[in-house]
Amino acid sequence: MAYSQGGGKKKVCYYYDGDIGNYYYGQGHPMKPHRIRMTHNLLLNYGLYRKMEICRPHKATAEEMTK
């Protein structure tokens, strides 16, 4: 477990949405959905999810997208 400078335990929040692989980001874009899915599967298979809070982000509204 990671510790902060003050000696307390750090909390880890991991954001994941299974829909991430449904988008094509374009050729040459660094975002590769298969890498994200692979990382998520490794987190699950190694049991790392037990040491963090897994959150699913909400869909952004039109207003949030323009900020």
Secondary structure, 3 states (H helix, E strand, C coil): CCECCCCCECCCEEECCHHHHHCCCCCCCCCCHHHHHHHHHHHHHCCHHHHCEEECCCCCCHHHHCC
